[in-house]
Amino acid sequence: MRKAYVMGTRDSSGAPGKRYWQQKVDYKIDASLDPQTNQVRGSETITLHNTTPDTLKTVVLRLYQNYFTPRVDRNDYVTDITDGVTVERLSVNSAAIDLRNNKQYDLNDRIAVITPASPILPGATATIETAWRFTVPLVDTTVRGQRMGRYGSYLYQVAQWYPQIAMYDELRGWDTDQYLGNAEFNNQFGSFDVRITAPGGWLLGATGELKNPEEVYSKRTRDRLALAMNVDTTVRVVEANERGAGATAAGSKLTWHFTAPLVNDFAFAVSRDYVFEATHATIPGRGKIPVNVLYLPQHVNYRTNNTAQYGRKALEEHSRFLFPYEFSQGTIADGPETGMEYPMIIFNGSSLGVTVHEFGHQWFPMMVGSNETRYGFMDEGFNGYIDAIAVSRISNTVLARQIGVPGYRRIAGTELEAPMMWIADYAGPGYGVQTYGKAPMALNVLGAVVGDSAVGRALAEYAMAWKYKHPTPYDFFFSMNKSLGKNLDWFWYEWFFTTYTLDQSIESARIVGDQVELSVRDKGDMAMPIIVGIEWTNGNRTVMTYPADVWFTGSRILTAKLPLSGRTIKSITLDPQDRFYDLDRSNNVWNAQ
């Protein structure tokens, strides 16, 4: 980061620097799915725009499917063992790469380092062509897939499937961290032009905009999709008894053509047995976009829950809170993976919570990129914060600010807890707390320090500043400082760099004349404001707040004098809303005798 500030690619205001740059990588893919062999075969042309100031002597390729091979390191499960991806041919700028020569093609598990005949100069464009194949991993219908997979030979969720150019930035150069399973991705933005050939009669959803609906859908399906854009109810586009030839155009095989002008990944789902429901979302400032749901009819909760409307409302609420959804559609696809996100398509179950969460990922990290393998909290944690707000608004319920707290309290301050700034891939058994739970807690605590509406506004400003870019945690911290008009480095340090815990206690309270003298001890390591809730005998309540800087001198006890004004106290409670996640709340209450 210090190097980035010197170069001017990042700025201490938290905004991209005047000399910020990032690569652009465009993909053109032709792929086919064969249910007889359960294989996906593809040919791919990658255009790498070297928009960096560096001369690239190597190119790093990610081969995610090698995660499923028998002898690689993993920190998560597999549902099937396969041969991984077989690269059949590879060239750079029309010069063939010898796949048997490790000086040209050095394969290390899921990472291949390519050394082209000539370096790629700054401002130059390189064309990488490759052909490959892999077997889609099998998943038993009683277990969850590992981000993707297939049910037998009738449903396929396909992700992490094409050879992908790794991230290159000014912080570390090529990102050669292995994909280990738990933590997710660090992807470049670019365009996708993808054609996928699948059996006729099968329904397919994917990233991007479908460019040839007349060639793949029947007229009845197209008519119902048009209706879904004009009515507020969910349209049943393809019912269970309408599947097959009547749902699609004629032909034993159909090629689906999708394009996406600016995304950081591509995924698709296809099935012989899908039924199809659709609605639309109205995005502020943009208008209507399609929302599609593909699911197996035996999974009836998609219909009884009206998951299509969950998807619609999720996209609308997140758009209102952060910034308008910029993609052309949103698709929900049933299958073995019940909670995973890719641009414009999510593999998830039928509930409101998972739908809101996976569509929330369209902002973090699909539009606001981040290095999830190192800083998972920047997508999962920030997403958890906005999810709770969206669920509250959609369901018209009280906002739940205690998400993740039970898990945190079980490990807080112990050797099982890793700081959020620790690399997520090596967080161990506390990965869930470190990546998912603690960041929304921190933002909720920050709301008690500076105000919840201010935190929401600052988070939206950060997201807008880094849309389609690659922020680091430091960019986030400094952006929030600037938006909130406060130096909150003490806060970021305590919550994100340490495993400090909070334990404030009421040491004593005594009535002296027309006031109560309250002594509060800070028994933990984390300096937070003191929020005192007073309940009076007449049923009224009063809340008084003392800022965190009362502790900055090193004092461990604060004595405050609270006016009674002729009233009688029933009880005093520290942190009455449990906003600071005090580890020992047994010493937070004083009851008058």
C-alpha positions as CSV (number, residue, x, y, z in Angstrom):
1,M,0.0,0.0,0.0
2,R,2.8,2.4,0.7
3,K,4.2,1.7,-2.7
4,A,0.8,2.4,-4.2
5,Y,0.5,5.7,-2.5
6,V,3.9,6.7,-3.8
7,M,3.0,5.7,-7.3
8,G,-0.3,7.6,-7.0
9,T,-2.5,4.6,-7.9
10,R,-4.3,4.8,-4.6
11,D,-5.1,7.8,-2.5
12,S,-5.1,8.3,1.3
13,S,-8.6,9.8,0.9
14,G,-9.8,6.2,0.1
15,A,-10.5,7.0,-3.5
16,P,-8.7,5.6,-6.6
17,G,-5.5,7.6,-7.2
18,K,-4.9,9.8,-10.2
19,R,-2.7,7.1,-11.7
20,Y,-5.0,4.1,-10.8
21,W,-4.9,1.4,-13.4
22,Q,-6.3,-2.1,-13.9
23,Q,-6.1,-4.7,-16.6
24,K,-9.1,-5.5,-18.9
25,V,-9.6,-9.0,-20.0
26,D,-12.2,-10.0,-22.7
27,Y,-13.4,-13.5,-23.3
28,K,-15.0,-15.2,-26.3
29,I,-16.0,-18.8,-25.5
30,D,-17.7,-21.5,-27.5
31,A,-18.7,-24.4,-25.2
32,S,-20.9,-27.5,-25.4
33,L,-22.4,-29.8,-22.7
34,D,-22.7,-33.5,-23.4
35,P,-25.0,-35.3,-20.9
36,Q,-23.8,-38.6,-22.2
37,T,-20.2,-38.0,-20.9
38,N,-21.1,-35.2,-18.4
39,Q,-18.3,-33.2,-20.1
40,V,-18.1,-29.6,-21.0
41,R,-15.8,-28.9,-23.9
42,G,-14.8,-25.4,-25.0
43,S,-12.6,-23.2,-27.2
44,E,-11.7,-19.8,-26.0
45,T,-10.1,-16.6,-27.2
46,I,-8.9,-14.3,-24.5
47,T,-7.9,-10.7,-25.3
48,L,-5.6,-9.4,-22.6
49,H,-5.2,-5.6,-22.6
50,N,-2.0,-4.7,-20.9
51,T,-3.2,-1.4,-19.5
52,T,-0.4,-1.6,-16.9
53,P,2.9,0.3,-16.9
54,D,4.7,-3.1,-16.7
55,T,6.1,-5.4,-19.3
56,L,4.6,-8.8,-18.8
57,K,7.1,-11.6,-19.3
58,T,4.6,-14.2,-18.1
59,V,0.8,-14.7,-18.1
60,V,-0.9,-16.5,-15.2
61,L,-3.9,-18.8,-16.0
62,R,-6.3,-20.1,-13.4
63,L,-7.6,-23.7,-13.8
64,Y,-10.3,-23.9,-11.1
65,Q,-11.5,-27.4,-12.0
66,N,-8.2,-28.9,-10.8
67,Y,-9.6,-28.3,-7.3
68,F,-11.5,-31.6,-7.9
69,T,-8.4,-33.7,-8.7
70,P,-7.2,-36.2,-6.1
71,R,-3.8,-34.7,-5.0
72,V,-4.2,-31.0,-4.4
73,D,-4.3,-29.0,-1.2
74,R,-7.8,-28.0,-0.1
75,N,-9.3,-26.4,2.9
76,D,-12.9,-27.4,2.0
77,Y,-14.8,-30.4,0.9
78,V,-15.3,-32.1,-2.5
79,T,-18.3,-34.0,-3.7
80,D,-16.5,-35.9,-6.5
81,I,-13.0,-36.6,-7.7
82,T,-12.4,-35.8,-11.4
83,D,-9.5,-35.5,-13.7
84,G,-9.8,-31.7,-13.5
85,V,-9.5,-29.7,-16.7
86,T,-7.5,-31.0,-19.6
87,V,-6.0,-28.2,-21.7
88,E,-5.8,-29.5,-25.3
89,R,-4.0,-26.6,-26.9
90,L,-2.8,-23.1,-26.0
91,S,-1.2,-20.3,-28.0
92,V,-0.2,-16.7,-27.3
93,N,-0.4,-14.3,-30.3
94,S,-0.7,-17.3,-32.6
95,A,2.5,-18.8,-31.3
96,A,1.9,-22.3,-29.9
97,I,2.7,-23.0,-26.2
98,D,4.3,-26.5,-25.7
99,L,2.2,-27.8,-22.8
100,R,4.9,-30.4,-22.0
101,N,7.6,-27.8,-21.6
102,N,7.5,-26.3,-18.1
103,K,9.6,-23.4,-19.3
104,Q,6.6,-22.4,-21.5
105,Y,3.8,-23.8,-19.4
106,D,4.5,-24.4,-15.7
107,L,1.5,-26.0,-14.1
108,N,1.1,-26.0,-10.3
109,D,-2.2,-27.4,-9.3
110,R,-4.8,-24.7,-10.2
111,I,-2.2,-22.2,-11.5
112,A,-0.5,-22.3,-14.8
113,V,2.3,-19.8,-15.6
114,I,2.7,-19.2,-19.3
115,T,5.9,-17.7,-20.8
116,P,5.2,-16.4,-24.3
117,A,7.8,-16.1,-27.0
118,S,7.7,-12.3,-26.6
119,P,6.9,-10.2,-23.5
120,I,3.7,-8.2,-23.6
121,L,4.6,-4.5,-23.6
122,P,2.7,-1.8,-21.7
123,G,-0.3,-0.7,-23.9
124,A,-0.1,-3.8,-26.0
125,T,-2.8,-6.5,-26.5
126,A,-2.2,-10.2,-26.3
127,T,-4.5,-12.8,-27.8
128,I,-4.5,-16.1,-26.0
129,E,-6.3,-19.1,-27.6
130,T,-7.0,-22.4,-25.9
131,A,-9.2,-25.5,-26.0
132,W,-10.1,-27.6,-23.1
133,R,-12.5,-30.1,-21.5
134,F,-13.6,-31.3,-18.1
135,T,-16.1,-33.5,-16.4
136,V,-18.7,-31.7,-14.3
137,P,-18.4,-33.0,-10.7
138,L,-21.2,-35.2,-9.4
139,V,-23.2,-34.2,-6.4
140,D,-25.6,-36.5,-4.5
141,T,-29.0,-34.9,-4.1
142,T,-28.7,-35.2,-0.3
143,V,-25.6,-33.0,0.0
144,R,-24.6,-29.5,-1.1
145,G,-22.4,-28.9,-4.1
146,Q,-19.0,-27.2,-3.9
147,R,-20.0,-23.9,-5.7
148,M,-21.2,-26.0,-8.7
149,G,-21.9,-29.6,-9.8
150,R,-24.4,-31.8,-11.4
151,Y,-27.4,-34.0,-10.4
152,G,-26.9,-37.2,-12.4
153,S,-27.0,-36.3,-16.1
154,Y,-30.1,-34.0,-15.9
155,L,-29.1,-30.8,-14.1
156,Y,-25.8,-28.9,-14.3
157,Q,-24.6,-25.8,-12.4
158,V,-21.4,-24.8,-14.2
159,A,-19.0,-22.3,-12.6
160,Q,-15.2,-21.9,-12.3
161,W,-15.2,-23.7,-15.6
162,Y,-13.1,-21.9,-18.2
163,P,-9.3,-21.1,-18.1
164,Q,-9.2,-17.6,-16.6
165,I,-6.5,-14.9,-16.6
166,A,-5.5,-14.3,-13.0
167,M,-5.5,-10.9,-11.3
168,Y,-2.6,-8.5,-12.0
169,D,-2.3,-5.3,-10.0
170,E,0.2,-2.9,-8.6
171,L,0.1,-4.4,-5.2
172,R,1.4,-7.9,-5.9
173,G,1.8,-8.3,-9.6
174,W,0.3,-11.6,-10.7
175,D,-2.0,-13.2,-8.1
176,T,-0.7,-16.8,-7.8
177,D,-2.6,-17.7,-4.6
178,Q,-4.2,-21.1,-5.1
179,Y,-8.0,-21.6,-4.9
180,L,-8.3,-23.8,-1.9
181,G,-12.1,-24.0,-1.6
182,N,-13.2,-21.9,1.4
183,A,-12.3,-18.4,0.3
184,E,-13.4,-17.3,-3.1
185,F,-12.1,-15.1,-5.9
186,N,-10.0,-12.2,-7.1
187,N,-11.1,-11.6,-10.6
188,Q,-10.5,-9.0,-13.4
189,F,-13.2,-7.1,-15.2
190,G,-13.9,-7.5,-18.9
191,S,-16.4,-8.5,-21.5
192,F,-17.8,-11.9,-22.2
193,D,-19.2,-13.3,-25.5
194,V,-20.3,-16.8,-24.8
195,R,-22.1,-19.5,-26.8
196,I,-23.2,-22.7,-25.0
197,T,-24.6,-25.7,-26.9
198,A,-26.9,-27.9,-24.9
199,P,-29.6,-30.5,-25.8
200,G,-32.8,-29.2,-27.3
201,G,-35.7,-28.9,-24.8
202,W,-33.4,-28.1,-21.9
203,L,-33.6,-24.7,-20.2
204,L,-30.5,-22.6,-19.6
205,G,-29.8,-19.5,-17.6
206,A,-26.5,-17.6,-17.5
207,T,-24.5,-14.5,-16.9
208,G,-25.2,-11.8,-19.4
209,E,-28.0,-10.9,-21.9
210,L,-29.5,-13.6,-24.1
211,K,-28.9,-12.4,-27.6
212,N,-30.8,-15.0,-29.6
213,P,-34.1,-15.8,-27.8
214,E,-35.9,-16.6,-31.1
215,E,-33.3,-19.3,-31.7
216,V,-33.6,-21.1,-28.3
217,Y,-37.1,-20.4,-26.9
218,S,-40.5,-21.4,-28.3
219,K,-42.9,-18.6,-29.2
220,R,-45.0,-19.5,-26.2
221,T,-42.0,-19.1,-23.9
222,R,-41.1,-15.8,-25.4
223,D,-44.7,-14.5,-25.1
224,R,-44.8,-15.3,-21.4
225,L,-41.4,-13.7,-20.8
226,A,-42.7,-10.6,-22.5
227,L,-45.8,-10.7,-20.2
228,A,-43.5,-11.0,-17.1
229,M,-42.1,-7.6,-18.0
230,N,-45.5,-6.0,-17.9
231,V,-47.3,-7.4,-14.9
232,D,-46.3,-7.3,-11.2
233,T,-47.2,-10.9,-10.5
234,T,-44.9,-13.9,-11.2
235,V,-45.5,-15.5,-14.6
236,R,-45.2,-19.2,-14.9
237,V,-43.3,-19.4,-18.1
238,V,-42.8,-23.1,-18.4
239,E,-44.9,-25.5,-16.2
240,A,-43.8,-29.0,-15.3
241,N,-46.1,-30.5,-18.0
242,E,-44.8,-28.1,-20.6
243,R,-41.1,-29.0,-20.3
244,G,-39.1,-30.2,-23.3
245,A,-39.7,-29.5,-26.9
246,G,-42.6,-27.1,-26.3
247,A,-40.5,-24.9,-24.1
248,T,-37.6,-24.3,-26.5
249,A,-37.1,-23.9,-30.2
250,A,-37.0,-27.0,-32.4
251,G,-33.8,-29.0,-32.7
252,S,-31.9,-31.8,-31.0
253,K,-29.2,-29.2,-30.0
254,L,-29.5,-25.5,-29.3
255,T,-26.8,-22.9,-29.0
256,W,-27.5,-20.1,-26.4
257,H,-25.6,-16.9,-27.0
258,F,-24.9,-14.5,-24.1
259,T,-23.0,-11.3,-23.9
260,A,-21.9,-9.2,-20.9
261,P,-20.0,-6.0,-21.5
262,L,-18.4,-5.6,-18.1
263,V,-18.3,-8.4,-15.5
264,N,-15.7,-10.3,-13.6
265,D,-16.9,-13.9,-14.2
266,F,-19.4,-16.0,-16.1
267,A,-21.5,-19.0,-15.0
268,F,-24.5,-20.9,-16.2
269,A,-27.0,-23.6,-15.2
270,V,-28.9,-25.9,-17.5
271,S,-31.4,-28.7,-17.0
272,R,-33.7,-31.1,-18.8
273,D,-36.1,-30.8,-15.9
274,Y,-36.3,-27.1,-15.0
275,V,-39.5,-25.3,-14.7
276,F,-39.4,-21.5,-15.4
277,E,-40.9,-18.6,-13.6
278,A,-40.3,-14.9,-14.3
279,T,-41.0,-11.4,-13.1
280,H,-39.2,-8.1,-13.3
281,A,-37.4,-5.7,-11.0
282,T,-37.8,-1.9,-11.3
283,I,-34.3,-0.4,-10.8
284,P,-34.2,3.2,-9.7
285,G,-33.1,5.4,-12.6
286,R,-33.0,2.5,-15.0
287,G,-36.4,0.9,-15.3
288,K,-37.4,-2.7,-15.6
289,I,-35.1,-5.7,-15.9
290,P,-36.0,-9.4,-16.1
291,V,-35.8,-11.6,-13.0
292,N,-35.9,-15.4,-13.9
293,V,-36.1,-18.5,-11.7
294,L,-35.2,-22.0,-12.9
295,Y,-36.0,-24.8,-10.6
296,L,-36.9,-28.5,-10.3
297,P,-40.7,-28.8,-9.8
298,Q,-40.2,-31.2,-6.8
299,H,-38.6,-28.3,-5.0
300,V,-42.0,-26.7,-4.4
301,N,-40.8,-24.0,-2.0
302,Y,-39.6,-21.9,-5.0
303,R,-43.3,-21.6,-6.0
304,T,-44.9,-21.5,-2.5
305,N,-42.4,-18.9,-1.3
306,N,-42.7,-17.0,-4.6
307,T,-38.9,-16.8,-4.8
308,A,-39.1,-14.7,-8.0
309,Q,-40.6,-11.9,-6.0
310,Y,-37.9,-12.3,-3.3
311,G,-35.3,-11.8,-6.1
312,R,-37.2,-8.8,-7.5
313,K,-37.4,-7.1,-4.1
314,A,-33.8,-7.9,-3.2
315,L,-32.4,-6.2,-6.4
316,E,-34.7,-3.2,-5.8
317,E,-33.8,-2.8,-2.1
318,H,-30.0,-3.2,-2.6
319,S,-30.3,-0.6,-5.5
320,R,-31.9,1.9,-3.2
321,F,-29.4,1.4,-0.4
322,L,-26.1,1.4,-2.4
323,F,-26.5,2.3,-6.0
324,P,-28.7,1.1,-8.9
325,Y,-28.1,-2.4,-10.2
326,E,-26.3,-2.0,-13.5
327,F,-26.6,-5.5,-15.0
328,S,-29.2,-6.4,-17.6
329,Q,-31.0,-9.2,-15.7
330,G,-31.0,-11.5,-12.6
331,T,-31.4,-15.3,-12.7
332,I,-31.9,-17.7,-9.8
333,A,-31.0,-21.3,-10.6
334,D,-31.8,-24.4,-8.5
335,G,-29.3,-27.2,-8.2
336,P,-26.7,-28.8,-5.9
337,E,-25.1,-25.5,-4.8
338,T,-27.7,-23.8,-2.7
339,G,-25.9,-20.5,-2.0
340,M,-23.3,-19.1,-4.4
341,E,-23.1,-16.0,-6.6
342,Y,-21.8,-15.1,-10.0
343,P,-22.6,-12.0,-12.1
344,M,-26.3,-11.9,-12.9
345,I,-26.9,-15.5,-11.9
346,I,-27.1,-17.0,-8.4
347,F,-27.2,-20.7,-7.4
348,N,-29.4,-20.7,-4.3
349,G,-32.3,-22.1,-2.4
350,S,-35.8,-20.7,-2.2
351,S,-35.8,-18.6,1.0
352,L,-35.8,-14.8,1.4
353,G,-32.6,-14.7,3.3
354,V,-30.4,-16.6,0.8
355,T,-31.9,-14.8,-2.2
356,V,-31.3,-11.4,-0.6
357,H,-27.7,-12.5,0.3
358,E,-26.7,-14.0,-3.1
359,F,-28.2,-11.0,-5.0
360,G,-26.4,-8.7,-2.5
361,H,-23.2,-10.2,-3.9
362,Q,-24.0,-8.5,-7.2
363,W,-22.7,-5.4,-5.5
364,F,-20.0,-7.0,-3.3
365,P,-17.9,-8.3,-5.2
366,M,-19.5,-8.4,-8.7
367,M,-19.6,-4.6,-9.2
368,V,-17.3,-3.6,-6.3
369,G,-14.4,-6.0,-6.8
370,S,-12.1,-7.2,-4.0
371,N,-9.6,-9.9,-3.2
372,E,-11.9,-12.4,-1.5
373,T,-9.1,-15.0,-0.9
374,R,-7.3,-12.6,1.4
375,Y,-10.1,-10.2,2.6
376,G,-13.3,-12.2,2.5
377,F,-15.0,-9.8,4.8
378,M,-15.0,-7.2,2.0
379,D,-17.7,-9.3,0.2
380,E,-19.3,-11.6,2.7
381,G,-19.2,-9.2,5.6
382,F,-20.3,-6.0,3.9
383,N,-22.9,-8.1,2.1
384,G,-24.2,-9.4,5.4
385,Y,-24.6,-5.8,6.6
386,I,-26.7,-4.7,3.6
387,D,-28.7,-8.0,3.6
388,A,-30.1,-7.5,7.1
389,I,-31.3,-4.0,6.1
390,A,-32.9,-5.4,2.9
391,V,-34.6,-8.3,4.7
392,S,-36.0,-5.9,7.3
393,R,-37.5,-3.7,4.6
394,I,-38.9,-6.5,2.5
395,S,-40.4,-8.4,5.4
396,N,-41.4,-5.2,7.3
397,T,-39.7,-6.5,10.4
398,V,-37.4,-4.9,13.0
399,L,-33.9,-4.7,11.7
400,A,-31.8,-7.6,13.2
401,R,-28.5,-6.2,14.4
402,Q,-27.4,-9.4,16.1
403,I,-26.5,-11.5,13.1
404,G,-23.4,-13.4,13.7
405,V,-23.2,-12.5,17.3
406,P,-23.7,-16.0,18.9
407,G,-20.9,-17.5,16.7
408,Y,-18.6,-14.5,17.5
409,R,-19.2,-14.8,21.3
410,R,-18.3,-18.5,21.2
411,I,-14.7,-17.8,19.9
412,A,-14.1,-14.1,20.6
413,G,-10.7,-13.4,22.0
414,T,-9.6,-17.1,21.9
415,E,-7.0,-18.7,19.8
416,L,-9.8,-19.8,17.4
417,E,-10.4,-16.3,16.3
418,A,-8.4,-14.8,13.5
419,P,-8.3,-11.1,12.9
420,M,-10.3,-10.0,9.8
421,M,-7.0,-8.7,8.2
422,W,-5.6,-12.2,8.4
423,I,-5.6,-14.0,5.1
424,A,-9.1,-15.6,4.9
425,D,-7.8,-18.8,3.4
426,Y,-5.8,-19.4,6.6
427,A,-8.5,-18.4,9.1
428,G,-9.0,-22.0,10.2
429,P,-12.1,-23.0,12.2
430,G,-13.0,-19.4,12.8
431,Y,-13.4,-18.6,9.1
432,G,-17.1,-18.1,9.3
433,V,-16.8,-15.5,12.0
434,Q,-13.8,-13.8,10.4
435,T,-15.3,-13.6,6.9
436,Y,-19.1,-13.5,7.5
437,G,-20.0,-12.5,11.0
438,K,-17.6,-9.9,12.3
439,A,-17.7,-7.2,9.6
440,P,-21.5,-6.6,9.8
441,M,-21.1,-6.5,13.6
442,A,-18.4,-3.9,13.3
443,L,-20.5,-1.7,11.0
444,N,-23.4,-2.0,13.4
445,V,-21.1,-1.0,16.2
446,L,-19.9,1.9,14.1
447,G,-23.5,3.0,13.8
448,A,-23.7,3.3,17.5
449,V,-20.6,5.6,17.3
450,V,-21.4,7.9,14.4
451,G,-25.1,7.0,13.5
452,D,-26.5,4.2,11.4
453,S,-27.7,6.5,8.6
454,A,-24.2,8.0,8.4
455,V,-22.6,4.5,8.1
456,G,-25.0,3.6,5.3
457,R,-24.3,6.8,3.4
458,A,-20.5,6.3,3.8
459,L,-20.7,2.7,2.7
460,A,-22.7,3.7,-0.5
461,E,-20.1,6.4,-1.2
462,Y,-17.3,3.8,-0.9
463,A,-19.1,1.4,-3.2
464,M,-19.7,4.1,-5.8
465,A,-16.1,5.2,-5.8
466,W,-14.8,1.7,-6.4
467,K,-17.5,0.4,-8.8
468,Y,-15.8,-1.9,-11.3
469,K,-12.5,-1.4,-9.6
470,H,-10.4,-3.3,-7.0
471,P,-10.3,-1.7,-3.5
472,T,-8.3,-3.0,-0.6
473,P,-9.3,-2.8,3.1
474,Y,-7.2,0.4,3.4
475,D,-9.1,2.0,0.7
476,F,-12.3,1.2,2.5
477,F,-11.1,2.5,5.9
478,F,-9.9,5.8,4.5
479,S,-13.0,6.2,2.3
480,M,-15.2,5.8,5.4
481,N,-13.0,8.2,7.4
482,K,-13.4,10.8,4.7
483,S,-17.2,10.3,4.2
484,L,-17.8,10.3,8.0
485,G,-15.5,13.3,8.6
486,K,-13.7,11.5,11.4
487,N,-10.4,9.8,11.9
488,L,-11.6,6.4,12.9
489,D,-8.2,4.6,12.7
490,W,-8.6,3.5,16.3
491,F,-11.9,1.8,15.4
492,W,-10.5,0.1,12.3
493,Y,-7.5,-1.1,14.2
494,E,-9.4,-2.6,17.0
495,W,-12.1,-4.4,14.9
496,F,-10.1,-5.4,11.9
497,F,-6.5,-5.9,12.9
498,T,-6.9,-7.4,16.4
499,T,-9.1,-9.8,18.3
500,Y,-9.7,-7.4,21.2
501,T,-12.9,-7.8,23.0
502,L,-15.2,-5.5,25.0
503,D,-16.2,-6.0,28.6
504,Q,-17.6,-2.9,30.3
505,S,-19.0,-3.4,33.8
506,I,-20.9,-1.3,36.3
507,E,-18.6,-1.1,39.3
508,S,-21.0,0.9,41.5
509,A,-24.0,3.2,41.4
510,R,-25.1,5.2,44.4
511,I,-27.6,7.9,44.9
512,V,-26.1,11.2,46.2
513,G,-28.8,13.9,46.6
514,D,-30.6,14.4,43.3
515,Q,-28.1,12.5,41.2
516,V,-26.6,9.0,40.8
517,E,-22.9,8.5,40.7
518,L,-22.2,5.7,38.2
519,S,-18.8,4.1,38.0
520,V,-18.1,2.1,34.8
521,R,-15.0,-0.1,34.4
522,D,-13.4,-1.0,31.0
523,K,-12.3,-4.6,31.6
524,G,-11.5,-5.5,28.0
525,D,-9.0,-4.3,25.4
526,M,-11.5,-2.6,23.0
527,A,-12.3,1.1,23.6
528,M,-15.9,1.7,22.7
529,P,-18.4,4.4,23.8
530,I,-20.4,4.0,27.0
531,I,-24.1,3.8,26.4
532,V,-26.1,4.0,29.6
533,G,-29.8,3.1,29.6
534,I,-31.8,4.2,32.6
535,E,-35.2,2.8,33.3
536,W,-37.3,4.9,35.7
537,T,-40.0,3.7,38.0
538,N,-42.6,5.6,36.1
539,G,-41.9,3.4,33.0
540,N,-39.9,6.0,31.0
541,R,-36.4,5.4,29.7
542,T,-33.4,7.6,29.2
543,V,-30.2,6.9,27.2
544,M,-27.0,8.7,27.7
545,T,-23.8,8.3,25.7
546,Y,-20.1,8.9,26.5
547,P,-17.8,8.8,23.5
548,A,-15.0,6.2,23.1
549,D,-12.3,8.9,23.6
550,V,-13.1,8.9,27.4
551,W,-10.7,5.8,27.4
552,F,-8.0,7.3,25.2
553,T,-6.0,8.6,28.2
554,G,-5.5,5.1,29.5
555,S,-8.1,5.4,32.3
556,R,-9.9,2.2,33.1
557,I,-12.8,3.7,35.2
558,L,-15.2,6.5,34.3
559,T,-17.4,8.0,37.0
560,A,-20.4,9.9,35.7
561,K,-23.0,11.9,37.6
562,L,-26.5,11.4,36.2
563,P,-29.2,13.9,37.2
564,L,-32.4,12.4,38.8
565,S,-34.5,15.5,38.4
566,G,-36.9,14.2,41.1
567,R,-37.3,10.8,39.4
568,T,-36.6,7.4,40.9
569,I,-34.4,4.9,39.1
570,K,-35.5,1.3,38.6
571,S,-32.4,0.0,36.8
572,I,-29.3,1.0,34.9
573,T,-28.0,-1.0,31.9
574,L,-24.8,-0.6,29.9
575,D,-25.2,-1.1,26.1
576,P,-29.0,-1.7,26.4
577,Q,-29.4,-2.6,22.8
578,D,-26.4,-5.0,22.8
579,R,-24.8,-2.9,20.1
580,F,-21.2,-3.5,21.3
581,Y,-21.4,-7.3,21.8
582,D,-20.1,-7.0,25.4
583,L,-18.7,-10.5,26.2
584,D,-20.0,-10.6,29.8
585,R,-23.3,-8.9,30.1
586,S,-23.9,-10.2,33.7
587,N,-22.1,-7.1,35.0
588,N,-23.9,-4.7,32.7
589,V,-27.0,-4.2,34.9
590,W,-27.6,-2.4,38.2
591,N,-31.0,-2.7,39.9
592,A,-32.1,-0.3,42.5
593,Q,-33.1,-1.9,45.8
